[in-house]
Amino acid sequence: MKHPALNTLLFSFAYFGGTFLILYFNPRLDWISIFWLLVLTVVLGFLHNLSHKREEERILDAIHQLTDLLHSIEEQEERLPLEDDLFGVLRDEIYKSLVGQRHARDEAIKAKKQLKRNMEDVTHQIKTPLTAVMLLLDLLESDPDHSLEYQKRIRQEIERLYELSDLLLKLSSLDAGAVALEEDSFTVKGLIIDVELSLDCLISQKNIRIEVLGDDFILLGDRVWLMEALINLVKNAVEVSSQGDKVFILLNHNVIFQSISVRDYGPGLTQEQQKRVFERFYKSNPESSGFGIGLSLAQSIVEQHGGELIVRSSAKGSEFTMRFYPEMSKEERGCCKMNSS
């Protein structure tokens, strides 16, 4: 498409050239010269008007294409005209803007649905122990002879509520970016010792042996939060293990990444369960006493440290790996994560 200013300039030169030729062949300004000047003016005016109409048709056609583009994007069709015209840049910007808005809308709808599911799950998790407490209080009043047993069970339900509120607070803090992670250097085996001490009661109750394989190394990060993540992984492994089983903690570090893996010999996870295992409030075993938050929390903590939490599972057991990339940029980390997946 010609630029309007260039188009006008061409007609001006054409009029000048035509006038020059008429006066060159008939230098006297008589009726013949005036007649040919009039003919030249009419012809050039007609051509200019024709060119202007064609320009309007092209603009209207481009506007119709933009309208079609808006409709196609609204209907979630990918139909982008590639013509290089007056509205080419505008079309690209509209397309990018509307696709971005559509994506944001879809994400908002998805987040709203997820929030609704989370609220329903939280409500269910809270109502269950509260209902148990109310029932136990009634039993306590009607059967005072077993008051100690009822008081013990009431305490257990209250502790369960406290644990749930603590997990939810930690998750919401991470989601809101309200957690300022420290950058401490510490040994991984020292971290594992503290994790075992924290879970000593559960480990002893199931007579589980924790075995650490691999060389110790220095990890850089927030020790408190990483300990929280590892506690959830080890606790999950102990809970799915049979009485007297072993749980292995595997350490690995090389020039690319550092990793801590927790391996159990429980029932394992199906492919569908592996896809959903990090969803909040999802429990692969509905009969489990947990809340379905621990693995989601562990994943959030690891990702806050620039790492990733990987799951591998079969009928022989599961392995959860916290992998960190201490010497890499964000782009390099992303490449490694894509390759590992």
C-alpha positions as CSV (number, residue, x, y, z in Angstrom):
1,M,0.0,0.0,0.0
2,K,1.3,3.5,-1.0
3,H,1.7,6.1,1.6
4,P,-1.0,8.8,1.3
5,A,1.6,11.7,1.1
6,L,3.5,9.8,-1.6
7,N,0.3,9.3,-3.5
8,T,-0.5,13.0,-3.4
9,L,3.0,13.9,-4.5
10,L,2.8,11.6,-7.5
11,F,-0.4,13.3,-8.7
12,S,1.2,16.7,-8.2
13,F,4.1,15.7,-10.4
14,A,1.8,14.2,-12.9
15,Y,-0.2,17.5,-13.1
16,F,3.0,19.5,-13.3
17,G,4.3,17.3,-16.1
18,G,1.1,17.3,-18.1
19,T,0.9,21.2,-17.8
20,F,4.5,21.5,-19.0
21,L,3.9,19.3,-22.1
22,I,0.7,21.2,-23.0
23,L,2.5,24.5,-22.8
24,Y,5.6,23.1,-24.5
25,F,3.6,22.1,-27.6
26,N,1.2,25.1,-27.5
27,P,3.0,28.0,-25.8
28,R,0.2,30.4,-26.4
29,L,-2.4,30.4,-23.7
30,D,-5.4,30.1,-26.0
31,W,-8.7,28.1,-25.9
32,I,-6.9,25.0,-27.0
33,S,-4.4,25.1,-24.2
34,I,-7.2,25.8,-21.7
35,F,-9.2,22.9,-23.1
36,W,-6.3,20.5,-22.7
37,L,-5.5,21.8,-19.2
38,L,-9.2,21.2,-18.3
39,V,-9.0,17.7,-19.7
40,L,-5.8,17.0,-17.7
41,T,-7.4,18.3,-14.5
42,V,-10.6,16.2,-15.0
43,V,-8.6,13.0,-15.8
44,L,-6.1,13.4,-12.9
45,G,-9.0,14.3,-10.6
46,F,-10.9,11.2,-11.6
47,L,-7.8,9.0,-11.1
48,H,-7.1,10.7,-7.7
49,N,-10.7,10.0,-6.7
50,L,-10.5,6.4,-7.9
51,S,-7.2,5.9,-5.9
52,H,-8.9,7.4,-2.8
53,K,-11.8,5.0,-3.1
54,R,-9.4,2.1,-3.4
55,E,-7.6,3.3,-0.3
56,E,-10.9,3.5,1.5
57,E,-11.8,-0.1,0.4
58,R,-8.4,-1.4,1.6
59,I,-8.9,0.4,5.0
60,L,-12.5,-1.1,5.3
61,D,-11.2,-4.5,4.4
62,A,-8.4,-4.2,7.1
63,I,-11.1,-3.1,9.6
64,H,-13.2,-6.2,8.7
65,Q,-10.1,-8.4,9.2
66,L,-9.6,-6.8,12.6
67,T,-13.2,-7.5,13.5
68,D,-12.9,-11.1,12.4
69,L,-9.8,-11.4,14.5
70,L,-11.6,-10.1,17.6
71,H,-14.4,-12.7,17.0
72,S,-12.0,-15.5,16.4
73,I,-10.1,-14.8,19.6
74,E,-13.3,-14.5,21.5
75,E,-14.3,-17.9,20.1
76,Q,-10.8,-19.2,21.1
77,E,-9.8,-19.9,17.5
78,E,-6.3,-19.3,16.3
79,R,-6.9,-17.4,13.1
80,L,-4.4,-14.6,12.6
81,P,-4.2,-12.9,9.2
82,L,-0.6,-12.3,8.1
83,E,-1.1,-9.4,5.6
84,D,1.4,-6.6,5.9
85,D,-0.9,-3.5,5.7
86,L,-1.8,-0.3,7.4
87,F,-3.1,-2.2,10.5
88,G,-0.5,-4.9,10.6
89,V,1.2,-3.6,13.8
90,L,-2.2,-2.8,15.4
91,R,-3.5,-6.3,14.5
92,D,-0.5,-7.9,16.2
93,E,-0.9,-5.8,19.3
94,I,-4.6,-6.5,19.6
95,Y,-4.0,-10.2,19.1
96,K,-1.3,-10.3,21.8
97,S,-3.4,-8.2,24.2
98,L,-6.6,-10.2,23.8
99,V,-4.8,-13.5,23.9
100,G,-3.1,-12.4,27.1
101,Q,-6.5,-11.3,28.5
102,R,-8.1,-14.5,27.5
103,H,-5.3,-16.4,29.2
104,A,-5.6,-14.3,32.3
105,R,-9.4,-14.9,32.4
106,D,-8.9,-18.6,32.0
107,E,-6.3,-18.6,34.8
108,A,-8.7,-16.6,37.0
109,I,-11.5,-19.0,36.4
110,K,-9.2,-21.9,37.1
111,A,-7.9,-20.2,40.3
112,K,-11.5,-19.5,41.4
113,K,-12.5,-23.2,41.0
114,Q,-9.3,-24.3,42.8
115,L,-10.1,-21.8,45.6
116,K,-13.6,-23.2,45.9
117,R,-12.2,-26.8,46.1
118,N,-9.6,-25.7,48.7
119,M,-12.3,-24.0,50.8
120,E,-14.4,-27.1,50.7
121,D,-11.5,-29.3,51.7
122,V,-10.4,-26.9,54.5
123,T,-14.0,-26.8,55.8
124,H,-14.2,-30.6,55.7
125,Q,-10.8,-31.0,57.4
126,I,-11.9,-28.6,60.2
127,K,-15.4,-30.0,60.7
128,T,-14.2,-33.6,61.1
129,P,-12.1,-33.0,64.3
130,L,-14.6,-30.4,65.6
131,T,-17.4,-33.0,65.2
132,A,-15.3,-35.5,67.1
133,V,-14.6,-33.1,69.9
134,M,-18.4,-32.3,70.3
135,L,-19.2,-36.0,70.4
136,L,-16.4,-36.7,72.9
137,L,-17.7,-33.8,75.1
138,D,-21.1,-35.4,75.1
139,L,-19.6,-38.7,76.1
140,L,-17.6,-37.1,78.8
141,E,-20.7,-35.7,80.4
142,S,-22.7,-38.9,80.1
143,D,-19.9,-41.3,81.0
144,P,-17.6,-39.7,83.6
145,D,-16.0,-43.1,84.4
146,H,-14.0,-43.0,81.2
147,S,-13.2,-39.3,81.4
148,L,-9.4,-39.8,81.0
149,E,-9.8,-41.6,77.8
150,Y,-12.2,-39.0,76.4
151,Q,-9.9,-36.2,77.5
152,K,-7.0,-37.9,75.7
153,R,-8.9,-38.2,72.5
154,I,-10.1,-34.6,72.7
155,R,-6.5,-33.5,73.1
156,Q,-5.6,-35.5,70.0
157,E,-8.3,-33.9,67.9
158,I,-7.3,-30.4,69.1
159,E,-3.6,-31.2,68.2
160,R,-4.8,-32.2,64.8
161,L,-6.6,-28.9,64.4
162,Y,-3.5,-27.1,65.5
163,E,-1.3,-29.0,63.0
164,L,-3.8,-28.2,60.2
165,S,-3.8,-24.5,61.0
166,D,0.0,-24.4,61.2
167,L,0.3,-26.1,57.8
168,L,-2.3,-23.7,56.2
169,L,-0.5,-20.7,57.7
170,K,2.9,-21.8,56.2
171,L,1.3,-22.5,52.8
172,S,-0.4,-19.1,52.7
173,S,2.8,-17.3,53.8
174,L,4.7,-18.9,51.0
175,D,2.0,-18.2,48.4
176,A,1.8,-14.5,49.4
177,G,5.6,-14.1,49.2
178,A,5.6,-13.1,52.9
179,V,8.5,-15.4,53.7
180,A,12.0,-13.9,53.6
181,L,14.2,-17.0,53.1
182,E,17.6,-17.0,54.8
183,E,20.8,-18.1,53.0
184,D,22.6,-20.3,55.5
185,S,25.2,-22.9,54.7
186,F,24.8,-26.2,56.5
187,T,25.6,-29.9,56.1
188,V,22.9,-32.1,54.8
189,K,23.6,-35.0,57.2
190,G,23.2,-32.6,60.1
191,L,19.8,-31.6,58.7
192,I,18.8,-35.3,58.4
193,I,19.7,-35.9,62.0
194,D,17.4,-33.1,63.1
195,V,14.6,-34.5,60.9
196,E,15.0,-37.9,62.5
197,L,14.8,-36.4,66.0
198,S,11.6,-34.5,65.0
199,L,10.0,-37.7,63.8
200,D,11.5,-40.0,66.4
201,C,8.1,-40.9,67.9
202,L,6.6,-41.9,64.6
203,I,9.7,-43.8,63.5
204,S,9.9,-45.7,66.7
205,Q,6.2,-46.5,66.7
206,K,6.5,-48.2,63.3
207,N,10.0,-49.6,64.0
208,I,11.3,-48.0,60.8
209,R,15.1,-47.8,60.1
210,I,16.3,-44.7,58.3
211,E,19.4,-45.4,56.2
212,V,21.4,-42.6,54.6
213,L,23.5,-43.3,51.5
214,G,25.9,-41.0,49.7
215,D,28.5,-38.4,50.7
216,D,27.6,-35.4,52.8
217,F,27.7,-31.9,51.2
218,I,27.1,-28.3,52.0
219,L,23.6,-26.9,51.1
220,L,22.9,-23.2,50.8
221,G,19.4,-22.1,51.8
222,D,17.0,-21.5,54.6
223,R,17.6,-24.4,57.0
224,V,14.3,-24.1,58.9
225,W,12.2,-24.2,55.8
226,L,14.2,-26.9,54.1
227,M,14.0,-29.0,57.2
228,E,10.2,-28.5,57.1
229,A,10.2,-29.8,53.5
230,L,12.4,-32.9,54.3
231,I,10.3,-33.7,57.4
232,N,7.2,-33.9,55.2
233,L,8.9,-36.2,52.7
234,V,10.3,-38.5,55.4
235,K,7.0,-38.5,57.4
236,N,5.2,-39.4,54.2
237,A,7.6,-42.3,53.5
238,V,7.4,-43.6,57.1
239,E,3.6,-43.5,57.0
240,V,3.3,-45.6,53.8
241,S,5.9,-48.1,54.9
242,S,5.1,-51.4,56.6
243,Q,6.1,-52.2,60.2
244,G,9.8,-52.8,60.4
245,D,10.6,-51.5,56.9
246,K,13.6,-49.3,55.8
247,V,13.4,-45.8,54.4
248,F,16.5,-44.7,52.4
249,I,17.7,-41.1,52.2
250,L,20.0,-40.8,49.1
251,L,22.5,-37.9,48.8
252,N,23.9,-36.8,45.5
253,H,25.8,-33.8,44.3
254,N,27.7,-32.9,41.1
255,V,28.6,-29.9,39.0
256,I,25.0,-29.4,37.9
257,F,22.8,-30.1,40.9
258,Q,22.5,-31.2,44.5
259,S,19.8,-33.6,45.5
260,I,18.2,-35.3,48.5
261,S,16.0,-38.3,47.7
262,V,13.7,-40.1,50.1
263,R,12.8,-43.7,49.0
264,D,10.3,-46.0,50.6
265,Y,9.0,-49.5,49.8
266,G,5.3,-48.8,50.2
267,P,2.5,-49.6,47.8
268,G,3.7,-46.9,45.3
269,L,1.6,-44.6,43.2
270,T,-0.2,-45.0,39.9
271,Q,0.4,-42.7,37.0
272,E,-2.8,-40.7,37.8
273,Q,-1.8,-40.4,41.4
274,Q,1.7,-39.2,40.4
275,K,0.1,-36.4,38.4
276,R,-2.0,-35.2,41.3
277,V,0.3,-36.0,44.3
278,F,1.4,-32.4,44.7
279,E,-2.2,-31.0,44.6
280,R,-3.3,-29.5,47.9
281,F,-5.6,-31.7,50.0
282,Y,-5.1,-34.6,47.6
283,K,-4.6,-37.9,49.3
284,S,-3.7,-41.0,47.3
285,N,-5.1,-43.0,50.2
286,P,-8.4,-41.5,51.4
287,E,-8.1,-43.5,54.7
288,S,-4.9,-41.7,55.6
289,S,-4.9,-39.6,58.7
290,G,-3.0,-36.8,57.0
291,F,-4.4,-33.6,55.4
292,G,-2.9,-33.9,51.9
293,I,-0.9,-30.7,52.4
294,G,2.6,-31.9,53.3
295,L,3.8,-32.7,49.8
296,S,2.4,-29.5,48.4
297,L,4.1,-27.5,51.1
298,A,7.4,-29.3,50.4
299,Q,7.2,-28.5,46.7
300,S,6.5,-24.8,47.4
301,I,9.5,-24.7,49.7
302,V,11.8,-26.3,47.2
303,E,10.6,-24.1,44.4
304,Q,11.2,-21.0,46.5
305,H,14.8,-22.1,46.7
306,G,15.0,-22.4,42.9
307,G,14.8,-26.2,42.9
308,E,12.2,-28.8,42.0
309,L,10.6,-31.7,43.7
310,I,10.5,-34.9,41.5
311,V,8.5,-38.0,42.1
312,R,9.2,-41.5,40.7
313,S,7.1,-44.4,41.7
314,S,6.3,-48.0,40.9
315,A,4.6,-51.0,42.5
316,K,7.8,-51.4,44.6
317,G,7.7,-48.0,46.2
318,S,8.2,-44.3,45.7
319,E,11.1,-41.9,45.6
320,F,10.8,-38.1,46.1
321,T,13.8,-36.0,45.2
322,M,14.5,-32.5,46.2
323,R,16.9,-31.1,43.5
324,F,18.7,-27.8,43.7
325,Y,20.8,-25.9,41.1
326,P,23.1,-23.7,43.2
327,E,25.4,-22.4,40.5
328,M,22.8,-21.9,37.7
329,S,20.8,-18.9,36.4
330,K,17.0,-19.1,36.2
331,E,17.2,-19.9,32.5
332,E,19.7,-22.7,33.0
333,R,17.5,-24.1,35.8
334,G,14.5,-24.1,33.5
335,C,16.4,-26.1,30.8
336,C,17.5,-28.7,33.4
337,K,14.0,-29.0,34.7
338,M,12.6,-29.5,31.1
339,N,15.3,-32.2,30.4
340,S,14.6,-34.0,33.7
341,S,10.9,-34.1,33.0
